[in-house]
Amino acid sequence: MLPGAARNILVIGPHPDDQELGMGGTIALLAMQGHRVVLLDMTNGEPTPHGDVVTRAAETRAATAALTPKSGTGSLVRLMLGQDENSATASAAAELPVGLPNRFVEHTIAARHAVAGVIRRFGIEMMFVPHPRDAHPDHLAVTRIAVDARFDAKLSALRMPGDAGMPPCHPKWLIYYYASHLRAVPEPSFIVDTSSMVEAKQLAISAYRSQFDRNAKNRDVPAWLLAQDRYFGSRIGTKAGEPFFTDEPLALNGLGGIVF
Protein backbone atom coordinates (compact mmCIF):
# COMPACT_ATOMS: atom_id res chain seq x y z
CA MET A 1 0.00 0.00 0.00
CA LEU A 2 1.24 3.50 -0.87
CA PRO A 3 4.51 2.45 -2.49
CA GLY A 4 7.14 5.07 -3.23
CA ALA A 5 7.65 8.34 -1.37
CA ALA A 6 6.81 8.63 2.32
CA ARG A 7 3.46 10.29 2.98
CA ASN A 8 1.92 12.25 5.83
CA ILE A 9 -1.20 10.39 6.93
CA LEU A 10 -3.83 11.43 9.48
CA VAL A 11 -6.08 8.90 11.24
CA ILE A 12 -8.85 10.55 13.25
CA GLY A 13 -10.63 8.73 16.07
CA PRO A 14 -13.61 9.92 18.10
CA HIS A 15 -12.23 8.10 21.17
CA PRO A 16 -8.94 6.40 22.00
CA ASP A 17 -9.27 2.79 20.71
CA ASP A 18 -11.43 3.58 17.65
CA GLN A 19 -8.41 3.79 15.34
CA GLU A 20 -7.02 0.51 16.67
CA LEU A 21 -10.37 -1.27 16.37
CA GLY A 22 -11.07 -0.07 12.86
CA MET A 23 -7.63 -0.09 11.24
CA GLY A 24 -4.92 -0.99 13.73
CA GLY A 25 -3.25 -3.36 11.32
CA THR A 26 -3.17 -0.78 8.53
CA ILE A 27 -1.78 1.89 10.89
CA ALA A 28 1.09 -0.41 11.88
CA LEU A 29 1.65 -1.39 8.25
CA LEU A 30 1.80 2.21 6.99
CA ALA A 31 4.22 3.24 9.73
CA MET A 32 6.39 0.19 9.03
CA GLN A 33 6.42 1.07 5.31
CA GLY A 34 8.04 4.43 6.09
CA HIS A 35 5.13 6.83 6.27
CA ARG A 36 4.50 9.39 9.02
CA VAL A 37 1.18 8.42 10.60
CA VAL A 38 -0.53 10.90 12.91
CA LEU A 39 -3.24 9.54 15.22
CA LEU A 40 -5.60 12.29 16.37
CA ASP A 41 -7.92 11.52 19.28
CA MET A 42 -10.86 13.92 19.34
CA THR A 43 -11.79 13.10 22.97
CA ASN A 44 -10.14 11.37 25.92
CA GLY A 45 -12.89 8.73 25.82
CA GLU A 46 -13.99 9.23 29.40
CA PRO A 47 -16.15 8.70 31.37
CA THR A 48 -16.72 5.00 30.81
CA PRO A 49 -17.99 2.33 33.25
CA HIS A 50 -14.55 0.86 34.05
CA GLY A 51 -12.13 3.60 33.03
CA ASP A 52 -10.86 7.00 34.08
CA VAL A 53 -8.77 9.69 32.42
CA VAL A 54 -5.43 8.53 33.85
CA THR A 55 -6.06 4.87 33.06
CA ARG A 56 -7.27 5.60 29.55
CA ALA A 57 -4.21 7.76 28.82
CA ALA A 58 -1.87 4.97 29.96
CA GLU A 59 -3.78 2.43 27.84
CA THR A 60 -3.54 4.73 24.83
CA ARG A 61 0.23 5.05 25.22
CA ALA A 62 0.58 1.26 25.42
CA ALA A 63 -1.62 0.75 22.35
CA THR A 64 0.37 3.30 20.38
CA ALA A 65 3.62 1.58 21.33
CA ALA A 66 2.23 -1.73 20.06
CA LEU A 67 1.63 -0.19 16.62
CA THR A 68 4.89 1.76 16.42
CA PRO A 69 7.50 0.27 14.06
CA LYS A 70 10.57 -1.09 15.81
CA SER A 71 12.80 -0.20 12.86
CA GLY A 72 12.70 1.68 9.57
CA THR A 73 12.10 5.28 8.64
CA GLY A 74 8.40 5.53 9.42
CA SER A 75 6.92 7.09 12.51
CA LEU A 76 3.76 7.15 14.59
CA VAL A 77 2.69 10.38 16.30
CA ARG A 78 -0.32 10.55 18.60
CA LEU A 79 -2.02 13.60 20.04
CA MET A 80 -5.38 14.77 21.26
CA LEU A 81 -7.25 17.63 19.61
CA GLY A 82 -5.82 20.89 20.93
CA GLN A 83 -2.60 19.22 22.09
CA ASP A 84 0.81 20.25 20.85
CA GLU A 85 2.87 17.54 19.12
CA ASN A 86 5.57 17.73 21.79
CA SER A 87 3.41 18.23 24.85
CA ALA A 88 0.92 16.12 26.74
CA THR A 89 -0.87 19.16 28.12
CA ALA A 90 -0.31 22.27 25.99
CA SER A 91 -3.31 23.54 24.00
CA ALA A 92 -2.51 24.50 20.42
CA ALA A 93 -6.11 25.55 19.78
CA ALA A 94 -6.84 28.42 22.14
CA GLU A 95 -10.59 28.21 21.51
CA LEU A 96 -10.75 24.61 22.70
CA PRO A 97 -9.76 22.62 25.77
CA VAL A 98 -7.55 19.60 25.13
CA GLY A 99 -10.01 17.20 23.55
CA LEU A 100 -13.71 17.60 22.91
CA PRO A 101 -16.18 16.44 25.60
CA ASN A 102 -16.81 12.70 25.29
CA ARG A 103 -20.46 11.89 24.52
CA PHE A 104 -21.14 15.56 23.79
CA VAL A 105 -19.17 16.07 20.58
CA GLU A 106 -20.74 18.65 18.30
CA HIS A 107 -19.96 19.78 14.79
CA THR A 108 -18.77 23.36 15.26
CA ILE A 109 -16.62 25.85 13.37
CA ALA A 110 -14.11 25.84 16.23
CA ALA A 111 -13.74 22.05 16.10
CA ARG A 112 -13.43 22.10 12.30
CA HIS A 113 -10.72 24.74 12.38
CA ALA A 114 -8.81 22.95 15.15
CA VAL A 115 -8.63 19.81 13.00
CA ALA A 116 -7.73 21.94 9.97
CA GLY A 117 -4.82 23.29 12.02
CA VAL A 118 -3.56 19.74 12.59
CA ILE A 119 -3.88 19.00 8.87
CA ARG A 120 -1.74 22.02 8.03
CA ARG A 121 0.80 21.48 10.82
CA PHE A 122 1.64 18.00 9.56
CA GLY A 123 1.13 18.66 5.84
CA ILE A 124 -1.41 15.86 5.65
CA GLU A 125 -1.82 14.18 2.27
CA MET A 126 -4.26 11.39 3.19
CA MET A 127 -6.94 11.18 5.87
CA PHE A 128 -8.74 8.21 7.43
CA VAL A 129 -11.97 8.97 9.29
CA PRO A 130 -14.83 6.85 10.71
CA HIS A 131 -17.43 5.61 8.25
CA PRO A 132 -20.39 8.02 8.19
CA ARG A 133 -22.94 5.24 8.72
CA ASP A 134 -22.91 4.83 12.49
CA ALA A 135 -25.13 4.77 15.56
CA HIS A 136 -22.83 6.74 17.90
CA PRO A 137 -23.47 10.52 17.86
CA ASP A 138 -19.80 11.25 18.63
CA HIS A 139 -18.70 9.23 15.63
CA LEU A 140 -21.17 10.96 13.34
CA ALA A 141 -20.11 14.41 14.57
CA VAL A 142 -16.39 13.62 14.30
CA THR A 143 -16.71 12.42 10.72
CA ARG A 144 -18.61 15.58 9.75
CA ILE A 145 -15.96 17.71 11.51
CA ALA A 146 -13.12 15.88 9.74
CA VAL A 147 -14.67 16.06 6.29
CA ASP A 148 -15.27 19.80 6.63
CA ALA A 149 -11.81 20.36 8.15
CA ARG A 150 -10.27 18.84 5.05
CA PHE A 151 -11.91 21.65 3.07
CA ASP A 152 -11.13 24.36 5.64
CA ALA A 153 -7.43 23.47 5.67
CA LYS A 154 -7.02 24.75 2.10
CA LEU A 155 -8.54 28.20 2.72
CA SER A 156 -5.64 30.52 1.98
CA ALA A 157 -7.09 33.65 3.58
CA LEU A 158 -7.61 32.06 7.01
CA ARG A 159 -5.14 31.06 9.70
CA MET A 160 -6.10 27.95 11.63
CA PRO A 161 -5.45 27.43 15.35
CA GLY A 162 -2.37 25.34 15.97
CA ASP A 163 -1.22 25.33 12.33
CA ALA A 164 2.31 26.36 13.42
CA GLY A 165 2.42 28.88 10.57
CA MET A 166 2.31 26.12 7.97
CA PRO A 167 0.65 26.96 4.65
CA PRO A 168 -2.81 25.80 3.56
CA CYS A 169 -3.03 22.26 2.23
CA HIS A 170 -5.71 19.92 0.98
CA PRO A 171 -5.36 16.17 1.63
CA LYS A 172 -5.86 14.49 -1.72
CA TRP A 173 -7.50 11.37 -0.30
CA LEU A 174 -10.16 10.91 2.38
CA ILE A 175 -10.90 7.30 3.23
CA TYR A 176 -13.40 5.85 5.69
CA TYR A 177 -12.57 3.04 8.11
CA TYR A 178 -15.12 0.92 9.96
CA ALA A 179 -15.41 1.34 13.74
CA SER A 180 -19.17 1.55 13.89
CA HIS A 181 -21.65 1.06 16.71
CA LEU A 182 -24.24 0.15 14.09
CA ARG A 183 -24.70 -3.58 13.59
CA ALA A 184 -24.13 -3.34 9.86
CA VAL A 185 -21.88 -5.43 7.63
CA PRO A 186 -19.11 -3.37 5.96
CA GLU A 187 -19.34 -3.02 2.19
CA PRO A 188 -15.78 -1.91 1.40
CA SER A 189 -14.36 -0.24 -1.66
CA PHE A 190 -11.08 -2.03 -0.98
CA ILE A 191 -9.39 -4.24 1.60
CA VAL A 192 -5.83 -3.87 2.90
CA ASP A 193 -3.79 -7.03 3.51
CA THR A 194 -2.84 -6.83 7.18
CA SER A 195 -1.60 -10.40 7.57
CA SER A 196 1.77 -9.24 8.89
CA MET A 197 0.19 -7.01 11.55
CA VAL A 198 -2.38 -9.28 13.20
CA GLU A 199 -0.35 -9.60 16.41
CA ALA A 200 0.39 -5.87 16.61
CA LYS A 201 -3.31 -5.03 16.25
CA GLN A 202 -4.33 -7.56 18.88
CA LEU A 203 -1.71 -6.20 21.29
CA ALA A 204 -2.92 -2.66 20.71
CA ILE A 205 -6.56 -3.56 21.33
CA SER A 206 -5.72 -5.63 24.41
CA ALA A 207 -4.00 -2.56 25.91
CA TYR A 208 -7.47 -1.09 26.51
CA ARG A 209 -8.21 -3.38 29.42
CA SER A 210 -10.74 -1.01 30.96
CA GLN A 211 -12.82 -1.13 27.79
CA PHE A 212 -12.66 -4.85 27.02
CA ASP A 213 -11.08 -7.13 29.63
CA ARG A 214 -12.80 -5.41 32.59
CA ASN A 215 -16.06 -4.82 30.76
CA ALA A 216 -17.98 -8.08 30.39
CA LYS A 217 -20.28 -6.49 27.83
CA ASN A 218 -17.35 -5.83 25.48
CA ARG A 219 -15.11 -8.75 26.36
CA ASP A 220 -15.76 -10.61 23.11
CA VAL A 221 -15.02 -7.61 20.86
CA PRO A 222 -11.31 -8.42 20.25
CA ALA A 223 -12.22 -11.96 19.18
CA TRP A 224 -14.98 -10.67 16.91
CA LEU A 225 -12.53 -8.29 15.24
CA LEU A 226 -9.99 -11.06 14.75
CA ALA A 227 -12.68 -13.14 13.05
CA GLN A 228 -13.73 -10.15 10.94
CA ASP A 229 -10.16 -9.53 9.81
CA ARG A 230 -9.80 -13.18 8.88
CA TYR A 231 -13.01 -13.03 6.90
CA PHE A 232 -11.98 -9.93 4.94
CA GLY A 233 -8.57 -11.47 4.41
CA SER A 234 -10.30 -14.49 2.89
CA ARG A 235 -12.04 -12.20 0.40
CA ILE A 236 -8.65 -11.15 -1.02
CA GLY A 237 -6.83 -14.44 -0.52
CA THR A 238 -4.77 -13.43 2.53
CA LYS A 239 -4.70 -14.35 6.22
CA ALA A 240 -6.17 -11.01 7.38
CA GLY A 241 -7.56 -7.82 5.93
CA GLU A 242 -9.17 -4.54 6.97
CA PRO A 243 -12.03 -2.99 4.96
CA PHE A 244 -12.19 0.63 3.79
CA PHE A 245 -14.65 2.78 1.87
CA THR A 246 -14.15 5.83 -0.29
CA ASP A 247 -16.52 8.23 -2.05
CA GLU A 248 -13.81 9.14 -4.54
CA PRO A 249 -12.15 6.71 -6.96
CA LEU A 250 -8.56 5.85 -6.07
CA ALA A 251 -5.95 6.50 -8.74
CA LEU A 252 -3.49 3.73 -9.64
CA ASN A 253 -0.34 4.26 -11.68
CA GLY A 254 0.26 0.55 -12.01
CA LEU A 255 -0.42 -2.82 -10.45
CA GLY A 256 2.40 -2.75 -7.91
CA GLY A 257 0.14 -2.38 -4.90
CA ILE A 258 -2.42 -5.01 -5.89
CA VAL A 259 -2.22 -8.43 -4.22
CA PHE A 260 -2.37 -11.36 -6.67
C-alpha positions as CSV (number, residue, x, y, z in Angstrom):
1,M,0.0,0.0,0.0
2,L,1.2,3.5,-0.9
3,P,4.5,2.4,-2.5
4,G,7.1,5.1,-3.2
5,A,7.6,8.3,-1.4
6,A,6.8,8.6,2.3
7,R,3.5,10.3,3.0
8,N,1.9,12.3,5.8
9,I,-1.2,10.4,6.9
10,L,-3.8,11.4,9.5
11,V,-6.1,8.9,11.2
12,I,-8.8,10.5,13.2
13,G,-10.6,8.7,16.1
14,P,-13.6,9.9,18.1
15,H,-12.2,8.1,21.2
16,P,-8.9,6.4,22.0
17,D,-9.3,2.8,20.7
18,D,-11.4,3.6,17.7
19,Q,-8.4,3.8,15.3
20,E,-7.0,0.5,16.7
21,L,-10.4,-1.3,16.4
22,G,-11.1,-0.1,12.9
23,M,-7.6,-0.1,11.2
24,G,-4.9,-1.0,13.7
25,G,-3.2,-3.4,11.3
26,T,-3.2,-0.8,8.5
27,I,-1.8,1.9,10.9
28,A,1.1,-0.4,11.9
29,L,1.7,-1.4,8.2
30,L,1.8,2.2,7.0
31,A,4.2,3.2,9.7
32,M,6.4,0.2,9.0
33,Q,6.4,1.1,5.3
34,G,8.0,4.4,6.1
35,H,5.1,6.8,6.3
36,R,4.5,9.4,9.0
37,V,1.2,8.4,10.6
38,V,-0.5,10.9,12.9
39,L,-3.2,9.5,15.2
40,L,-5.6,12.3,16.4
41,D,-7.9,11.5,19.3
42,M,-10.9,13.9,19.3
43,T,-11.8,13.1,23.0
44,N,-10.1,11.4,25.9
45,G,-12.9,8.7,25.8
46,E,-14.0,9.2,29.4
47,P,-16.2,8.7,31.4
48,T,-16.7,5.0,30.8
49,P,-18.0,2.3,33.3
50,H,-14.6,0.9,34.0
51,G,-12.1,3.6,33.0
52,D,-10.9,7.0,34.1
53,V,-8.8,9.7,32.4
54,V,-5.4,8.5,33.8
55,T,-6.1,4.9,33.1
56,R,-7.3,5.6,29.6
57,A,-4.2,7.8,28.8
58,A,-1.9,5.0,30.0
59,E,-3.8,2.4,27.8
60,T,-3.5,4.7,24.8
61,R,0.2,5.0,25.2
62,A,0.6,1.3,25.4
63,A,-1.6,0.7,22.4
64,T,0.4,3.3,20.4
65,A,3.6,1.6,21.3
66,A,2.2,-1.7,20.1
67,L,1.6,-0.2,16.6
68,T,4.9,1.8,16.4
69,P,7.5,0.3,14.1
70,K,10.6,-1.1,15.8
71,S,12.8,-0.2,12.9
72,G,12.7,1.7,9.6
73,T,12.1,5.3,8.6
74,G,8.4,5.5,9.4
75,S,6.9,7.1,12.5
76,L,3.8,7.2,14.6
77,V,2.7,10.4,16.3
78,R,-0.3,10.6,18.6
79,L,-2.0,13.6,20.0
80,M,-5.4,14.8,21.3
81,L,-7.2,17.6,19.6
82,G,-5.8,20.9,20.9
83,Q,-2.6,19.2,22.1
84,D,0.8,20.2,20.8
85,E,2.9,17.5,19.1
86,N,5.6,17.7,21.8
87,S,3.4,18.2,24.8
88,A,0.9,16.1,26.7
89,T,-0.9,19.2,28.1
90,A,-0.3,22.3,26.0
91,S,-3.3,23.5,24.0
92,A,-2.5,24.5,20.4
93,A,-6.1,25.6,19.8
94,A,-6.8,28.4,22.1
95,E,-10.6,28.2,21.5
96,L,-10.7,24.6,22.7
97,P,-9.8,22.6,25.8
98,V,-7.5,19.6,25.1
99,G,-10.0,17.2,23.6
100,L,-13.7,17.6,22.9
101,P,-16.2,16.4,25.6
102,N,-16.8,12.7,25.3
103,R,-20.5,11.9,24.5
104,F,-21.1,15.6,23.8
105,V,-19.2,16.1,20.6
106,E,-20.7,18.7,18.3
107,H,-20.0,19.8,14.8
108,T,-18.8,23.4,15.3
109,I,-16.6,25.8,13.4
110,A,-14.1,25.8,16.2
111,A,-13.7,22.1,16.1
112,R,-13.4,22.1,12.3
113,H,-10.7,24.7,12.4
114,A,-8.8,23.0,15.1
115,V,-8.6,19.8,13.0
116,A,-7.7,21.9,10.0
117,G,-4.8,23.3,12.0
118,V,-3.6,19.7,12.6
119,I,-3.9,19.0,8.9
120,R,-1.7,22.0,8.0
121,R,0.8,21.5,10.8
122,F,1.6,18.0,9.6
123,G,1.1,18.7,5.8
124,I,-1.4,15.9,5.7
125,E,-1.8,14.2,2.3
126,M,-4.3,11.4,3.2
127,M,-6.9,11.2,5.9
128,F,-8.7,8.2,7.4
129,V,-12.0,9.0,9.3
130,P,-14.8,6.8,10.7
131,H,-17.4,5.6,8.2
132,P,-20.4,8.0,8.2
133,R,-22.9,5.2,8.7
134,D,-22.9,4.8,12.5
135,A,-25.1,4.8,15.6
136,H,-22.8,6.7,17.9
137,P,-23.5,10.5,17.9
138,D,-19.8,11.3,18.6
139,H,-18.7,9.2,15.6
140,L,-21.2,11.0,13.3
141,A,-20.1,14.4,14.6
142,V,-16.4,13.6,14.3
143,T,-16.7,12.4,10.7
144,R,-18.6,15.6,9.8
145,I,-16.0,17.7,11.5
146,A,-13.1,15.9,9.7
147,V,-14.7,16.1,6.3
148,D,-15.3,19.8,6.6
149,A,-11.8,20.4,8.1
150,R,-10.3,18.8,5.0
151,F,-11.9,21.6,3.1
152,D,-11.1,24.4,5.6
153,A,-7.4,23.5,5.7
154,K,-7.0,24.7,2.1
155,L,-8.5,28.2,2.7
156,S,-5.6,30.5,2.0
157,A,-7.1,33.6,3.6
158,L,-7.6,32.1,7.0
159,R,-5.1,31.1,9.7
160,M,-6.1,28.0,11.6
161,P,-5.5,27.4,15.3
162,G,-2.4,25.3,16.0
163,D,-1.2,25.3,12.3
164,A,2.3,26.4,13.4
165,G,2.4,28.9,10.6
166,M,2.3,26.1,8.0
167,P,0.6,27.0,4.7
168,P,-2.8,25.8,3.6
169,C,-3.0,22.3,2.2
170,H,-5.7,19.9,1.0
171,P,-5.4,16.2,1.6
172,K,-5.9,14.5,-1.7
173,W,-7.5,11.4,-0.3
174,L,-10.2,10.9,2.4
175,I,-10.9,7.3,3.2
176,Y,-13.4,5.9,5.7
177,Y,-12.6,3.0,8.1
178,Y,-15.1,0.9,10.0
179,A,-15.4,1.3,13.7
180,S,-19.2,1.6,13.9
181,H,-21.7,1.1,16.7
182,L,-24.2,0.1,14.1
183,R,-24.7,-3.6,13.6
184,A,-24.1,-3.3,9.9
185,V,-21.9,-5.4,7.6
186,P,-19.1,-3.4,6.0
187,E,-19.3,-3.0,2.2
188,P,-15.8,-1.9,1.4
189,S,-14.4,-0.2,-1.7
190,F,-11.1,-2.0,-1.0
191,I,-9.4,-4.2,1.6
192,V,-5.8,-3.9,2.9
193,D,-3.8,-7.0,3.5
194,T,-2.8,-6.8,7.2
195,S,-1.6,-10.4,7.6
196,S,1.8,-9.2,8.9
197,M,0.2,-7.0,11.6
198,V,-2.4,-9.3,13.2
199,E,-0.3,-9.6,16.4
200,A,0.4,-5.9,16.6
201,K,-3.3,-5.0,16.3
202,Q,-4.3,-7.6,18.9
203,L,-1.7,-6.2,21.3
204,A,-2.9,-2.7,20.7
205,I,-6.6,-3.6,21.3
206,S,-5.7,-5.6,24.4
207,A,-4.0,-2.6,25.9
208,Y,-7.5,-1.1,26.5
209,R,-8.2,-3.4,29.4
210,S,-10.7,-1.0,31.0
211,Q,-12.8,-1.1,27.8
212,F,-12.7,-4.9,27.0
213,D,-11.1,-7.1,29.6
214,R,-12.8,-5.4,32.6
215,N,-16.1,-4.8,30.8
216,A,-18.0,-8.1,30.4
217,K,-20.3,-6.5,27.8
218,N,-17.3,-5.8,25.5
219,R,-15.1,-8.8,26.4
220,D,-15.8,-10.6,23.1
221,V,-15.0,-7.6,20.9
222,P,-11.3,-8.4,20.3
223,A,-12.2,-12.0,19.2
224,W,-15.0,-10.7,16.9
225,L,-12.5,-8.3,15.2
226,L,-10.0,-11.1,14.7
227,A,-12.7,-13.1,13.0
228,Q,-13.7,-10.2,10.9
229,D,-10.2,-9.5,9.8
230,R,-9.8,-13.2,8.9
231,Y,-13.0,-13.0,6.9
232,F,-12.0,-9.9,4.9
233,G,-8.6,-11.5,4.4
234,S,-10.3,-14.5,2.9
235,R,-12.0,-12.2,0.4
236,I,-8.7,-11.2,-1.0
237,G,-6.8,-14.4,-0.5
238,T,-4.8,-13.4,2.5
239,K,-4.7,-14.3,6.2
240,A,-6.2,-11.0,7.4
241,G,-7.6,-7.8,5.9
242,E,-9.2,-4.5,7.0
243,P,-12.0,-3.0,5.0
244,F,-12.2,0.6,3.8
245,F,-14.6,2.8,1.9
246,T,-14.1,5.8,-0.3
247,D,-16.5,8.2,-2.1
248,E,-13.8,9.1,-4.5
249,P,-12.1,6.7,-7.0
250,L,-8.6,5.8,-6.1
251,A,-6.0,6.5,-8.7
252,L,-3.5,3.7,-9.6
253,N,-0.3,4.3,-11.7
254,G,0.3,0.5,-12.0
255,L,-0.4,-2.8,-10.5
256,G,2.4,-2.7,-7.9
257,G,0.1,-2.4,-4.9
258,I,-2.4,-5.0,-5.9
259,V,-2.2,-8.4,-4.2
260,F,-2.4,-11.4,-6.7
